[in-house]
């Protein structure tokens, strides 16, 4: 089989299995891409979408907004060609010199400090915030949300056994910001990138496959 045939056959199989998916068609498209990236059917049952999340994400992407990411691995997996086509700006501060120095001086993680710097650098913006790996980054984002910061949407899918599920539950329960999240220990860069890539395909008007 050709690579394109394998690709389409994979998505056709996933869609068949998601025939009774309870969410919207756009939410199903996001979940399909997550499952394609992870080969993990559990995501069909554990993903949670705020009712405004997909619309707010698309509004930001189509408005040449910005995307803030906690770690470079997640950013690397995103479709940079489509982001460039849309004029979307991206930022990841985890390797920023100031962030690195502050992390060495304090007990705060670089991922959390990266979100803090992003808030200060993007005060007038309503970005998409993507937290792929670090629960501390998600908790930091929520602290600023509680103080009045309003991202367009937070994609919260950090992975791990310590604080990951709790941070996502806090995001879902916050009530002040649209979210896409899974309140389980699973997640990570492949999931975060898959969500963004599904949204980017929607924003450019392309087939989800």
C-alpha positions as CSV (number, residue, x, y, z in Angstrom):
1,X,0.0,0.0,0.0
2,X,1.1,3.6,-0.6
3,X,1.7,5.8,2.3
4,X,-1.4,7.9,1.5
5,X,-3.5,4.7,1.3
6,X,-2.3,3.6,4.8
7,X,-3.0,7.1,6.2
8,X,-6.6,7.2,4.8
9,X,-7.3,3.6,5.8
10,X,-6.2,4.4,9.4
11,X,-8.5,7.3,9.7
12,X,-11.4,5.4,8.1
13,X,-10.9,2.6,10.7
14,X,-10.9,5.2,13.5
15,X,-14.0,7.0,12.2
16,X,-15.8,3.7,12.0
17,X,-15.0,3.0,15.6
18,X,-16.2,6.5,16.6
19,X,-19.6,6.2,14.9
20,X,-21.3,6.7,18.2
21,X,-19.0,9.5,19.5
22,X,-21.3,11.8,21.6
23,X,-19.6,15.1,20.9
24,X,-19.8,17.5,17.9
25,X,-18.3,16.6,14.5
26,X,-15.4,19.0,15.1
27,X,-14.7,17.4,18.5
28,X,-14.8,14.0,16.9
29,X,-12.2,15.2,14.3
30,X,-9.9,16.2,17.2
31,X,-10.3,12.9,18.9
32,X,-9.7,11.0,15.7
33,X,-6.4,12.7,15.3
34,X,-5.4,12.0,18.9
35,X,-6.2,8.3,18.4
36,X,-4.3,8.3,15.1
37,X,-1.2,9.8,16.9
38,X,-1.4,7.5,19.9
39,X,-3.2,4.3,18.9
40,X,-5.0,4.7,22.2
41,X,-8.7,4.2,22.0
42,X,-9.2,5.4,25.6
43,X,-9.1,9.0,24.3
44,X,-12.5,8.4,22.7
45,X,-14.0,8.3,26.1
46,X,-11.8,10.6,28.3
47,X,-11.5,13.8,26.2
48,X,-13.5,16.8,27.6
49,X,-14.4,19.9,25.5
50,X,-15.7,23.2,26.8
51,X,-18.7,24.1,24.5
52,X,-16.8,27.2,23.2
53,X,-13.3,25.6,23.0
54,X,-13.1,24.7,19.3
55,X,-14.8,27.9,18.1
56,X,-12.5,30.1,20.2
57,X,-9.4,28.2,19.0
58,X,-10.5,28.6,15.4
59,X,-11.2,32.3,15.9
60,X,-7.7,32.8,17.3
61,X,-6.1,30.8,14.5
62,X,-8.0,32.7,11.8
63,X,-7.3,36.0,13.5
64,X,-3.5,35.5,13.3
65,X,-3.3,35.0,17.0
66,X,-0.6,33.3,19.0
67,X,0.0,29.9,20.5
68,X,1.9,29.5,23.7
69,X,3.4,26.0,24.4
70,X,5.0,24.7,27.5
71,X,7.6,22.5,25.9
72,X,9.5,22.4,22.6
73,X,8.7,18.8,21.9
74,X,5.0,19.6,21.6
75,X,5.7,22.7,19.5
76,X,7.9,20.6,17.2
77,X,5.0,18.2,16.4
78,X,2.7,21.0,15.3
79,X,2.1,21.8,11.6
80,X,4.3,24.8,11.1
81,X,3.4,25.1,7.4
82,X,-0.3,25.6,8.2
83,X,0.6,27.9,11.1
84,X,2.6,30.0,8.7
85,X,-0.2,30.0,6.1
86,X,-2.5,31.4,8.8
87,X,0.0,33.9,10.1
88,X,-0.1,32.3,13.6
89,X,2.8,33.2,16.0
90,X,4.2,30.6,18.4
91,X,6.1,31.0,21.6
92,X,7.8,28.6,24.0
93,X,9.8,30.1,26.9
94,X,11.2,27.0,28.6
95,X,14.7,27.7,27.3
96,X,14.5,31.4,27.7
97,X,17.6,32.8,29.5
98,X,15.6,34.7,32.1
99,X,13.5,31.6,32.8
100,X,16.5,29.3,33.1
101,X,18.2,31.7,35.6
102,X,15.0,32.1,37.7
103,X,14.4,28.4,37.8
104,X,18.0,27.8,39.1
105,X,17.4,30.5,41.7
106,X,14.0,29.2,42.9
107,X,12.1,26.0,43.3
108,X,9.7,26.9,40.5
109,X,9.9,24.7,37.3
110,X,11.0,26.2,34.0
111,X,7.7,25.2,32.5
112,X,5.8,27.2,35.0
113,X,8.1,30.2,34.7
114,X,7.7,30.0,31.0
115,X,4.0,30.4,31.3
116,X,4.5,33.3,33.7
117,X,6.8,35.0,31.2
118,X,4.2,34.3,28.5
119,X,1.5,36.1,30.5
120,X,3.7,39.1,31.0
121,X,4.8,39.3,27.4
122,X,1.2,38.7,26.0
123,X,-0.9,40.8,28.4
124,X,-3.1,42.3,25.7
125,X,-3.4,39.0,23.8
126,X,-5.8,36.1,24.1
127,X,-3.6,33.2,23.0
128,X,-4.2,29.5,22.7
129,X,-2.2,28.0,25.6
130,X,-1.0,24.4,25.1
131,X,0.2,22.5,28.1
132,X,1.5,19.1,26.9
133,X,3.9,17.9,29.6
134,X,4.1,19.9,32.8
135,X,1.3,20.0,35.3
136,X,3.1,22.9,37.0
137,X,2.7,24.9,33.8
138,X,-1.1,24.3,33.8
139,X,-1.4,25.2,37.5
140,X,0.5,28.4,36.7
141,X,-1.8,29.3,33.8
142,X,-4.8,28.8,36.1
143,X,-3.4,31.0,38.7
144,X,-3.2,33.8,36.2
145,X,-6.7,33.0,34.9
146,X,-8.0,33.4,38.4
147,X,-6.3,36.9,38.5
148,X,-8.0,38.0,35.3
149,X,-5.9,36.6,32.4
150,X,-8.1,35.3,29.6
151,X,-6.6,33.0,27.1
152,X,-8.8,32.1,24.2
153,X,-8.6,28.4,25.2
154,X,-6.3,26.2,27.2
155,X,-5.4,22.8,25.8
156,X,-4.4,21.0,28.9
157,X,-3.0,17.5,28.4
158,X,0.0,17.1,30.6
159,X,1.2,13.5,31.1
160,X,2.2,11.8,34.3
161,X,1.3,10.3,37.7
162,X,2.0,13.3,39.9
163,X,-0.4,16.3,39.6
164,X,-1.2,15.7,35.9
165,X,-4.8,14.5,36.4
166,X,-5.3,16.9,39.2
167,X,-4.2,19.9,37.1
168,X,-6.6,18.9,34.3
169,X,-9.5,18.5,36.7
170,X,-8.7,22.0,38.0
171,X,-8.8,23.3,34.5
172,X,-12.2,21.7,33.8
173,X,-13.6,22.9,37.1
174,X,-12.2,26.4,36.8
175,X,-15.2,27.8,34.8
176,X,-13.3,31.0,33.6
177,X,-11.7,29.7,30.4
178,X,-12.6,27.4,27.5
179,X,-10.6,24.1,27.6
180,X,-9.8,20.9,25.9
181,X,-8.5,18.4,28.4
182,X,-8.5,14.8,29.5
183,X,-8.8,14.2,33.3
184,X,-6.5,11.2,33.4
185,X,-2.8,10.6,33.8
186,X,-2.4,10.2,30.0
187,X,-1.4,12.9,27.6
188,X,1.9,14.4,26.4
189,X,3.4,16.1,23.4
190,X,1.9,13.7,20.8
191,X,-1.6,14.4,22.1
192,X,-1.1,18.2,22.3
193,X,0.3,18.3,18.8
194,X,-2.5,16.2,17.5
195,X,-5.1,18.5,18.9
196,X,-3.4,21.5,17.4
197,X,-3.0,19.9,14.1
198,X,-6.7,19.0,13.9
199,X,-7.6,22.6,14.7
200,X,-5.1,23.9,12.1
201,X,-6.7,21.7,9.4
202,X,-10.1,23.0,10.4
203,X,-8.9,26.6,10.2
204,X,-7.4,26.1,6.8
205,X,-10.7,24.5,5.6
206,X,-9.1,21.2,4.8
207,X,-10.4,17.7,5.3
208,X,-9.7,16.3,8.8
209,X,-7.8,13.5,7.1
